[in-house]
């Protein structure tokens, strides 16, 4: 614990970009949760743009706004129970 998953549109990161991302996220999580670096895990999960709404937006953002610690900058329509 803790485990961080970053779901994102597919993007190739250079080794340097990936290392910097891991370093920054790890540092932030370590400081916030007051844990050692060794207990933190991080996953990068690419999601195709055409699958974003079904796999991420509706089930993780719209359906659970109470979990968000940072909301997206665009308007998020409420989930229609008939969809």
C-alpha positions as CSV (number, residue, x, y, z in Angstrom):
1,X,0.0,0.0,0.0
2,X,-0.6,2.5,-1.5
3,X,-1.1,1.7,-5.2
4,X,-1.6,4.4,-7.8
5,X,-3.2,3.6,-11.2
6,X,-3.0,6.3,-13.9
7,X,-5.4,5.6,-16.8
8,X,-4.5,7.7,-19.8
9,X,-4.9,7.9,-23.6
10,X,-2.1,5.9,-25.2
11,X,1.2,7.8,-25.3
12,X,4.7,6.6,-25.7
13,X,6.9,8.0,-22.9
14,X,10.6,8.2,-23.2
15,X,12.5,6.4,-20.5
16,X,13.3,9.9,-19.0
17,X,9.6,10.9,-19.0
18,X,8.6,7.7,-17.4
19,X,11.3,7.9,-14.8
20,X,10.4,11.5,-14.0
21,X,6.7,10.6,-13.7
22,X,7.4,7.7,-11.3
23,X,9.7,9.9,-9.3
24,X,7.2,12.8,-8.9
25,X,4.2,10.6,-8.1
26,X,6.2,8.4,-5.7
27,X,7.5,11.5,-3.9
28,X,4.0,13.0,-3.6
29,X,2.5,9.7,-2.4
30,X,5.3,9.0,0.1
31,X,5.0,12.5,1.6
32,X,1.2,12.5,1.7
33,X,0.8,9.0,3.3
34,X,4.0,9.1,5.3
35,X,5.2,5.8,4.0
36,X,8.5,4.4,2.6
37,X,9.1,4.4,-1.1
38,X,9.3,0.6,-1.1
39,X,5.6,0.1,-0.3
40,X,4.3,2.2,-3.2
41,X,3.4,0.7,-6.5
42,X,2.4,2.6,-9.7
43,X,0.6,1.3,-12.8
44,X,0.2,3.1,-16.2
45,X,-2.9,1.8,-18.0
46,X,-3.4,3.1,-21.6
47,X,-7.1,3.4,-22.7
48,X,-8.0,4.1,-26.3
49,X,-9.9,7.4,-26.8
50,X,-12.9,5.5,-28.2
51,X,-13.1,3.4,-25.0
52,X,-12.5,6.3,-22.6
53,X,-16.2,7.0,-21.9
54,X,-17.2,3.4,-21.2
55,X,-14.0,2.3,-19.4
56,X,-13.1,5.4,-17.4
57,X,-15.3,8.5,-17.6
58,X,-18.7,6.9,-16.8
59,X,-17.7,4.2,-14.3
60,X,-14.9,6.1,-12.5
61,X,-15.6,9.8,-12.8
62,X,-19.4,10.3,-13.4
63,X,-20.5,7.4,-11.2
64,X,-18.2,8.3,-8.2
65,X,-17.7,12.0,-8.0
66,X,-17.2,11.6,-4.2
67,X,-13.9,9.8,-4.9
68,X,-12.4,12.5,-7.0
69,X,-9.7,14.6,-5.3
70,X,-9.3,16.5,-8.6
71,X,-12.1,16.7,-11.1
72,X,-11.5,17.2,-14.8
73,X,-11.7,20.7,-16.1
74,X,-14.5,19.9,-18.5
75,X,-18.2,19.6,-17.6
76,X,-19.2,16.1,-16.6
77,X,-22.8,15.2,-17.3
78,X,-24.6,13.1,-14.6
79,X,-24.9,9.5,-15.4
80,X,-28.2,8.6,-17.1
81,X,-29.6,5.5,-15.3
82,X,-31.1,4.4,-18.7
83,X,-27.8,4.2,-20.5
